Amino acid sequence: MTATTRHKVVVIGSGFGGLFGTKALRRADVDVTVIAKTTHHLFQPLLYQVATGILSEGEIAPPTREILAGQDNARVILGEVTDVDLQARTVTSQVLGRETVTHYDSLLVAAGAGQSYFGNDHFAEFAPGMKSIDDALELRGRIFGAFEMAELGATRGDDVEHLLTFVVVGAGPTGVEMAGQIAELAHRTLNRDFRAIDTRSSRIILIDAAGQVLPPFGERLGAKTHAELEKLGVEIMLGAMVTDVDERGLEVKFKDGRIERISSVAKIWAAGVQASPLGRTLSEQTGAPLDRAGRIAVNPDLTLPGHPEVFVVGDMIALDNLPGVAQVAIQGAKYAAKEIRNRLEGKPPQEPFKYFDKGSMAIISRFRAVAMVGKLRITGVMAWLMWLVVHLVYLTGFKNRVSALMRWAVTFVSNDRSERTTTEQQIFARTALARLRGGAADLVSDPGEYDAGRVELDDTRRQELEAAAAREAQLTDSGARGVRTEVERGSSVSGA
């Protein structure tokens, strides 16, 4: 790559903020470098559909490089950002022990947020969150695997109630959608697939410390959602706080002090978010305060105090009580990109960032949803159709929209789900990697050590491989496969 004196913009993250910010700079006289710890752009609101077998991971997570392939001023670097030096204007990223330092003139930080266990991070080993493709695939393995293990146990005459009890912690949109889909799986999709168990007897429990379902949607929609979930067979425990989680279940403490133990193998954590650790890195260098969720306070123009060249958007910011939704990230990223362009073109700065709320919605089950658009409150089929249209519009790529629409048609009409393949690796890979001191990097050689340790195949081994290949080709060309040889015929006669 040739050297360039053009303005360098570094974008951290390939989520909604990172992707839309990069695309908004398509026609700007800048060079954009996107640094992300995954190779894909994740449509996070549909992760639960990957976990429950409706969609494949590729349909909600297209490759970032493919999305930006037509944008000549953008490039993508794989790596998890470990440090930002605001004085030197550098971003340090790592992947499998390989470190990269990237310089910037303007920085757009859109690193998003992860799952919060409210100080009990050890819960994650037994109750995965819902923030990544890895999470969704692991949960798919755990959910479908629980049914398989229950069938096996019931065949032996074992008690399998703990295997047929599914617990979702958190009654926000993700928790509601997850509980509803597990209920549909158990009561409709799988009810004829097993012989020793009746999947319709499964318990699906939704737990939240709050006093209602879907608090951000208001009391009326929350009550409507509560009633619809109960119709699906979901048990709802409100005012209940999870105090312990282990392999076989969890403990719940109620407001009256009562503690209840729930035996469950398949547990899903959908309660709380924690902003990226980069927020703390930026806070330490700027003095900008962090809130309890790790979000950093920014100026009204989304910049950091004392650093007008650094923009922070999306789930990482604490500004005007903005919600942690995709639209905040998208609108913020577009605002930041326009500000960068204005500065380069000598135009005056924009007015302070103002979020336009396009509404919120959550699907409960097929043909059942709730939506909140301005003062309008919608439920039932109409809300479900609105949900369908909005999610199709924001899915990235025409082929993904077509594919998702076809999958939804199959699922909602026939109750079938085409993505039910699970493996042991999906379920156990995360915990196995966590037990390595350096994570996945422990499984990869240092570049220098690898090069020093390489050896060429010796001549004898090479000759063996060449002879085996020639023999395979000769068998195919001569039509000798499946034809008994004279030696084999003689052996058969003498054996008789």
C-alpha atoms as one frame of an Amber mdcrd trajectory, in Angstrom:
protein
   0.000   0.000   0.000   1.378   3.405  -0.963   1.843   6.144   1.597  -0.903
   8.735   1.826  -1.238  12.150   3.406  -5.026  11.988   3.516  -6.872  12.363
   6.776  -6.853   9.039   8.641 -10.019   7.931  10.408  -9.917   4.868  12.644
 -13.222   3.211  13.542 -13.280   0.808  16.491 -16.019  -1.796  16.149 -17.997
  -3.319  13.277 -21.442  -3.114  14.877 -24.157  -0.659  13.904 -22.128   2.390
  14.942 -18.897   1.269  13.303 -20.471   0.109  10.058 -22.817   3.057   9.524
 -20.090   5.524  10.490 -17.711   3.986   7.963 -20.303   3.963   5.183 -21.171
   7.596   5.915 -17.553   8.477   5.062 -17.733   6.790   1.662 -17.391  10.031
  -0.302 -15.176  11.880   2.170 -11.534  12.661   1.382 -10.317  10.310   4.108
  -8.827   6.863   4.584 -10.884   4.756   6.983  -9.525   1.806   8.952 -12.069
  -0.382  10.753 -10.643  -2.393  13.640 -12.925  -5.105  15.019 -12.484  -8.280
  17.040 -14.757 -10.248  14.703 -14.783 -10.535  10.932 -18.519  -9.889  10.684
 -21.138  -7.214  11.261 -23.618  -8.614  13.774 -27.339  -7.854  13.652 -27.632
  -8.412  17.382 -31.444  -8.079  17.735 -31.872 -11.415  15.926 -29.327 -13.436
  17.900 -32.098 -15.244  19.761 -33.358 -16.607  16.424 -29.950 -18.176  15.770
 -30.031 -19.662  19.274 -33.465 -21.214  18.702 -32.846 -22.587  15.220 -34.779
 -20.153  13.033 -31.902 -18.373  11.267 -28.328 -19.324  10.474 -25.500 -17.212
  11.820 -24.508 -16.070   8.316 -27.891 -14.457   7.748 -27.438 -12.026  10.629
 -23.646 -11.694  10.515 -22.362 -10.983   6.979 -18.587 -10.460   6.550 -17.549
  -6.869   7.175 -15.108  -7.046   4.266 -17.887  -8.062   1.909 -20.088  -5.172
   3.046 -17.280  -2.655   2.543 -15.755  -4.257  -0.548 -17.097  -1.493  -2.786
 -15.852   1.330  -0.548 -12.365   2.084  -1.829 -11.383   4.381   1.028 -12.081
   1.761   3.717 -10.037  -1.193   4.932 -10.656  -3.712   7.706  -8.224  -4.999
  10.352  -9.025  -7.957  12.589  -8.081  -7.461  16.217  -9.357  -6.655  19.693
  -8.427  -3.127  20.722  -6.420  -3.266  23.937  -5.282   0.346  24.218  -5.927
   3.834  22.888  -3.241   6.502  23.350  -4.999   9.841  22.974  -1.765  11.846
  23.102   0.066   9.791  20.479  -3.188   9.249  18.549  -2.674   5.516  18.211
  -4.862   2.455  18.604  -3.286  -0.841  19.667  -5.029  -4.084  18.750  -4.173
  -7.750  19.217  -5.229 -11.057  17.718  -3.696 -14.382  18.802  -0.709 -12.604
  20.303   0.000 -10.473  17.213  -0.015  -6.758  18.001  -0.840  -3.953  15.573
  -0.534  -0.195  16.159  -2.663   2.073  13.963  -2.357   5.877  13.809  -5.350
   8.173  13.413  -6.269  11.816  12.868  -9.901  11.238  13.847 -11.197   8.375
  15.962 -14.712   6.908  16.101 -15.159   4.566  19.065 -18.148   2.257  18.608
 -17.053  -0.756  20.646 -20.531  -1.449  22.024 -21.344  -3.313  25.207 -21.165
  -6.810  26.618 -23.253  -8.821  29.038 -23.325  -7.686  32.651 -23.624 -10.180
  35.502 -23.710  -7.389  38.094 -20.397  -8.338  39.627 -20.993 -12.094  39.472
 -18.995 -12.882  36.351 -18.625 -16.521  37.406 -22.314 -16.959  36.514 -21.286
 -16.775  32.843 -19.827 -20.282  32.920 -23.281 -21.784  33.449 -25.595 -19.086
  32.034 -24.282 -17.689  28.742 -25.355 -14.236  27.639 -26.698 -13.165  24.265
 -24.171 -10.767  22.777 -22.253 -12.688  20.110 -22.517 -15.436  17.499 -20.519
 -17.675  19.836 -23.118 -17.061  22.553 -26.012 -17.889  20.226 -24.426 -21.100
  18.919 -23.555 -22.230  22.435 -27.110 -21.588  23.588 -28.469 -23.465  20.585
 -26.347 -26.431  21.606 -27.432 -26.163  25.229 -31.146 -25.840  24.440 -31.419
 -28.614  21.870 -28.868 -30.660  23.794 -31.057 -30.515  26.905 -33.899 -32.168
  25.004 -31.531 -34.858  23.702 -30.149 -35.607  27.156 -33.677 -35.687  28.565
 -34.685 -38.268  25.952 -31.659 -40.368  26.840 -32.300 -40.084  30.573 -36.007
 -40.854  30.258 -35.174 -43.978  28.257 -33.145 -45.167  31.249 -35.896 -44.216
  33.682 -34.054 -41.204  35.158 -35.663 -38.041  36.488 -35.242 -35.482  33.694
 -37.193 -32.521  35.073 -34.023 -30.428  35.429 -33.246 -31.072  31.760 -36.694
 -29.939  30.651 -36.595 -26.746  32.715 -35.344 -23.688  30.838 -34.634 -20.466
  32.714 -34.261 -17.033  31.105 -32.916 -14.312  33.396 -34.031 -10.830  32.390
 -37.486  -9.756  31.189 -36.371  -7.080  28.743 -36.890  -7.475  24.968 -34.182
 -10.136  24.585 -35.443 -12.204  27.513 -39.059 -11.975  26.371 -38.187 -12.989
  22.818 -35.998 -15.849  24.031 -38.599 -17.219  26.449 -41.297 -17.045  23.802
 -39.220 -18.916  21.245 -38.209 -21.685  23.677 -41.900 -22.105  24.529 -42.743
 -22.450  20.843 -39.923 -24.954  20.420 -41.111 -27.112  23.281 -44.854 -26.907
  22.678 -45.019 -26.899  18.880 -41.797 -27.554  16.962 -40.464 -30.562  18.894
 -43.664 -32.070  20.280 -43.578 -35.034  17.837 -39.824 -35.567  17.576 -39.166
 -37.526  20.761 -40.476 -40.852  22.058 -39.512 -41.048  25.728 -40.297 -37.444
  26.700 -43.170 -35.060  26.111 -41.566 -31.726  25.266 -44.875 -29.979  25.989
 -44.303 -30.706  29.686 -41.195 -28.477  29.657 -41.016 -25.566  32.085 -39.926
 -22.210  30.668 -39.273 -19.703  33.439 -38.665 -15.974  32.954 -37.071 -14.219
  35.937 -36.527 -10.525  36.617 -35.904  -8.392  39.689 -38.205  -5.704  38.268
 -41.898  -5.554  39.027 -43.075  -5.960  35.426 -42.152  -7.422  32.049 -40.601
  -5.007  29.516 -40.251  -1.961  31.822 -39.147   0.426  29.006 -42.399  -0.293
  27.141 -44.638   1.014  29.903 -47.208  -0.623  32.143 -49.890  -1.391  29.526
 -47.632  -3.115  27.000 -45.814  -4.850  29.829 -49.081  -6.300  31.127 -50.100
  -7.365  27.615 -46.770  -9.115  27.086 -47.047 -10.793  30.492 -50.458 -12.224
  29.605 -49.327 -13.426  26.159 -46.286 -15.186  27.605 -48.424 -16.988  30.155
 -50.711 -18.154  27.345 -47.621 -19.716  25.777 -46.917 -21.567  29.018 -44.086
 -19.334  30.279 -43.841 -19.028  34.076 -42.944 -15.473  35.089 -41.179 -14.663
  38.357 -40.967 -10.927  39.059 -39.306  -9.226  41.992 -36.867 -12.131  41.971
 -33.089 -11.727  42.067 -30.692 -14.475  41.029 -28.145 -14.947  43.825 -26.282
 -18.045  42.663 -25.839 -20.105  39.503 -24.188 -23.488  39.034 -24.184 -26.340
  36.541 -27.430 -27.892  37.791 -29.504 -24.821  38.556 -29.784 -21.433  40.233
 -31.007 -19.776  43.408 -33.548 -16.971  43.397 -34.235 -14.565  46.261 -37.615
 -12.840  46.440 -38.488  -9.502  48.047 -39.932 -11.223  51.106 -36.553 -12.886
  51.744 -37.681 -16.283  50.519 -35.018 -18.227  48.597 -35.994 -20.785  45.973
 -33.760 -23.269  44.209 -34.627 -24.018  40.558 -33.036 -27.108  39.025 -32.161
 -26.358  35.407 -29.349 -27.267  33.045 -30.200 -24.791  30.266 -30.011 -21.223
  31.567 -29.857 -18.018  29.522 -28.692 -14.672  30.902 -30.425 -11.691  29.283
 -30.204  -9.213  32.151 -28.032  -6.111  32.063 -25.270  -4.750  29.853 -21.799
  -3.412  30.548 -20.090  -0.962  28.204 -16.806  -1.915  26.553 -13.714  -1.735
  28.825 -12.384   0.887  26.403 -14.646   3.343  28.197 -12.439   3.102  31.263
  -9.298   3.520  29.153 -10.692   6.731  27.664 -11.960   7.940  31.051  -8.540
   7.607  32.653  -6.973   9.789  29.955  -9.668  12.477  29.759 -11.213  12.602
  33.209 -14.666  11.976  31.709 -16.770  10.151  34.331 -18.233   6.670  33.904
 -21.656   5.574  35.065 -22.411   2.270  36.803 -22.708   0.467  33.459 -19.275
   1.690  32.348 -20.638   4.269  29.875 -18.538   7.380  29.413 -19.854  10.939
  29.571 -19.368  12.769  26.272 -19.867  16.327  25.046 -23.127  17.224  23.273
 -21.313  16.717  19.949 -20.328  13.153  21.008 -16.652  14.066  21.464 -14.505
  13.495  24.538 -13.562  16.413  26.800 -10.339  17.984  25.518 -10.243  15.722
  22.461 -12.491  17.008  19.669 -10.929  14.475  17.299 -12.363  11.524  19.274
 -16.052  10.596  18.899 -17.787   7.936  21.002 -21.170   6.535  19.950 -23.731
   3.863  20.763 -23.898   1.767  23.911 -20.688   3.315  25.274 -22.007   6.811
  25.913 -23.815   8.377  28.857 -25.715  11.319  27.368 -29.278  12.543  27.899
 -30.396   9.117  29.211 -30.181   7.677  25.709 -31.232   4.001  25.468 -28.810
   1.286  24.435 -30.446   0.507  21.093 -29.201   0.228  17.532 -30.752   3.507
  16.398 -28.715   5.506  18.920 -25.522   3.980  17.514 -26.573   4.491  13.883
 -27.655   8.097  14.293 -24.631   8.942  16.441 -22.211   7.426  13.937 -23.771
   9.336  11.043 -23.583  12.545  13.077 -19.886  11.964  13.850 -19.079  11.171
  10.210 -20.778  14.358   9.056 -18.849  16.379  11.632 -15.566  14.946  10.348
 -16.529  15.847   6.782 -17.591  19.354   7.803 -14.258  20.004   9.492 -12.278
  18.866   6.457 -14.429  21.004   4.157 -14.225  24.066   6.418 -17.926  24.065
   7.236 -19.307  25.196  10.610 -20.013  22.563  13.281 -23.429  20.962  13.597
 -25.943  21.580  16.325 -25.550  19.253  19.349 -26.524  15.654  18.689 -30.230
  14.982  19.065 -31.641  11.470  18.981 -34.786  10.804  16.995 -36.699   7.933
  18.597 -38.140   5.712  15.863 -39.854   3.454  18.377 -39.263   0.098  20.051
 -40.731  -3.325  19.471 -40.426  -6.880  20.730 -41.766 -10.126  19.315 -43.436
 -12.528  21.744 -44.160 -15.431  19.407 -45.404 -15.923  15.890 -48.064 -13.321
  15.033 -47.680 -11.761  18.503 -45.615  -8.668  19.236 -45.727  -5.296  20.936
 -44.603  -1.985  19.457 -44.174   1.525  20.787 -43.886   4.328  18.214 -44.165
   7.793  19.715 -47.440   7.862  21.642 -48.794   4.938  19.637 -49.011   1.539
  21.372 -49.619  -1.466  19.112 -50.043  -5.161  19.934 -50.850  -8.407  18.154
 -50.533  -9.160  14.450 -50.102  -5.522  13.389 -47.146  -5.085  15.740 -45.712
  -8.375  14.512 -45.908  -7.199  10.879 -44.205  -3.927  11.845 -41.462  -5.906
  13.564 -41.035  -8.039  10.434 -40.702  -5.049   8.091 -38.320  -3.081  10.322
 -35.971  -6.014  10.829 -35.924  -6.806   7.123 -35.046  -3.190   6.327 -32.098
  -3.125   8.721 -30.697  -6.540   7.822 -27.516  -5.956   5.833 -27.506  -7.255
   2.263 -30.246  -8.185  -0.185 -29.450 -11.907  -0.094 -29.724 -11.949   3.713
 -33.112 -10.244   3.553 -34.424 -12.783   1.035 -32.998 -15.715   2.981 -34.362
 -14.465   6.313 -37.801 -13.886   4.809 -37.885 -17.444   3.465 -36.789 -18.879
   6.827 -39.435 -16.875   8.648 -42.095 -18.078   6.216 -41.137 -21.708   6.874
 -40.962 -21.226  10.648 -44.103 -19.172  11.150 -46.261 -21.234   8.786 -45.091
 -24.779   9.522 -43.414 -24.504  12.965 -40.321 -26.097  11.430 -36.784 -24.845
  12.064 -33.983 -25.614   9.664 -31.051 -24.587  11.886 -31.101 -27.304  14.540
 -27.604 -28.701  14.052 -25.578 -28.681  17.263 -22.179 -30.006  18.292 -20.291
 -30.584  21.525 -17.809 -27.953  20.370 -20.530 -25.291  20.348 -21.407 -26.074
  23.958 -17.982 -26.521  25.513 -15.488 -24.537  23.415 -15.999 -21.284  25.325
 -15.368 -22.781  28.740 -12.430 -24.815  27.410 -10.785 -21.667  26.026 -11.452
 -19.816  29.277  -9.384 -22.396  31.129  -6.322 -21.539  29.055  -4.249 -18.799
  30.653  -3.837 -16.905  27.401  -7.062 -18.013  25.761  -6.898 -19.006  22.100
  -3.398 -17.483  21.848  -2.083 -20.441  23.882  -3.021 -22.722  20.980  -1.017
 -20.785  18.403   2.751 -20.673  18.049   4.673 -17.435  18.206   5.491 -16.423
  14.611   9.253 -16.639  15.192   9.062 -19.980  16.967   6.856 -21.378  14.224
   9.213 -20.365  11.430  12.249 -21.683  13.315  10.585 -25.011  13.975   9.437
 -25.764  10.443  10.991 -28.802   8.741  10.630 -30.024   5.206   9.216 -33.488
   4.605  12.073 -35.940   4.142  12.540 -37.709   0.806  11.242 -41.041   2.059
   7.965 -39.611   3.264   7.599 -37.562   0.093   8.082 -40.699  -2.023   5.458
 -42.535   0.022   2.934 -39.755  -0.553   3.684 -39.608  -4.285   3.367 -43.391
  -4.625   0.033 -43.397  -2.758  -1.318 -40.639  -4.996  -0.182 -42.477  -8.149
  -1.824 -45.674  -6.918  -5.147 -43.863  -6.303  -5.053 -42.359  -9.802  -4.202
 -45.743 -11.367  -7.116 -47.470  -9.626  -9.519 -44.831 -10.911  -8.187 -44.761
 -14.485  -8.094 -48.568 -14.844 -11.583 -49.114 -13.436 -10.142 -51.482 -10.863
 -12.071 -50.193  -7.858 -14.484 -52.795  -6.540 -12.991 -55.531  -8.768 -11.519
 -58.515  -6.919  -7.856 -59.208  -7.757  -6.338 -62.631  -8.536  -4.565 -62.671
  -5.196  -7.855 -62.055  -3.371  -9.578 -64.819  -5.377  -6.807 -67.261  -4.450
  -7.096 -66.325  -0.824 -10.834 -66.931  -0.902 -10.406 -70.385  -2.456  -7.685
 -71.488  -0.040  -9.702 -70.104   2.891 -12.721 -72.147   1.800
